[in-house]
Amino acid sequence: MEIQLWRELLDPYRQAVDELVIKFMHIKQEFQDSRMYSPIESVCGRVKRISSILDKAQRKGVDIEHLEEKMEDIAGVRIICQFVEDINTVVDIIRKRSDFEIKQEKDYITKSKPSGYRSYHIIVYYTVQTIKGPKRLQAEIQVRTLAMNFWSTIEHSLQYKYKEHMPDELRGRLLRAADAVDALDDEMASVRDEIMDAQNSNRQRANLIADILNNIENLYHIANEREVTKIQNEFFDIYKLNDISLLKRFNKQLDVLAETYRAQSLQPFTGSLTIKSTRYYN
Ligand code: 0O2
């Protein structure tokens, strides 16, 4: 096939990958904006390289004319989760969507491949809008944990190096490594609640600090600079105490203060308002 024809063939797949990656990133964002734990850790995608398409077509005996119909993973999206349990949540989310139709699910989590490979694959039909009109194509969504991804990335590069001739000894080591990955995922699952708690409070604290800084910044527009500098110093003192409840109270006080300033701005005001920092050390 001429290079121009390859470009024409692959362009809609590029568009599909871009769109799908954005859609899954938005799901993650939606969870975070709702201050909820996101089952999606990261998302990436790729269009299969022409050389890989040709290799696979040859390996599977697929005629170039039937590429689009027979090769399901020209467009590939990978969703990485922290825990095995999150994979089910992501799969459920995908099943409920109306912007793509599921063709097939391949569960290599419950039953790993003989290589030791674990991942959940969903083949979908997805329609992109192009200048030539809508184009329905296939895409493969791989859902796996960070640990599974680590293993498969390493194993994939070795497969690439050795093709079908991977030494038995290396194959054995990879299988043992795959068992270790299973054990790691199991171990992490047993402390999932603990880890999620820690991550939630980290996120909560980061959001709170961002809110406080935002509030202080807003005060610069309505209060006098000396007052705001004082408030900022009080914030640093409280910040050092590393106590989330003090930070929450401080933020509430900032809200009240901003409200008071706003009310005062409606009528002439010459005094000053500040937060009594001593209240936070009780
Ligand atoms: P690349 O370079 O990632 O694109 P099948 O359903 O078995 O007839 P197919 O299409 O091979 O045929 O489906 P399968 O087995 O679900 O594999 C699709 C993709 O999953 C592969 O694409 C790999 O990305 C990944 N994969 C499958 N098995 C393994 C494995 O043993 N190790 C690793 N590291 N990845 C695997 P490609 O085209 O093989 O490769």
Residues whose N, C-alpha, C, O or C-beta is under 5 A from the ligand:
A	BS01	0O2	S52 K56 K113 S115 Y117 H121 S152 E155 H156
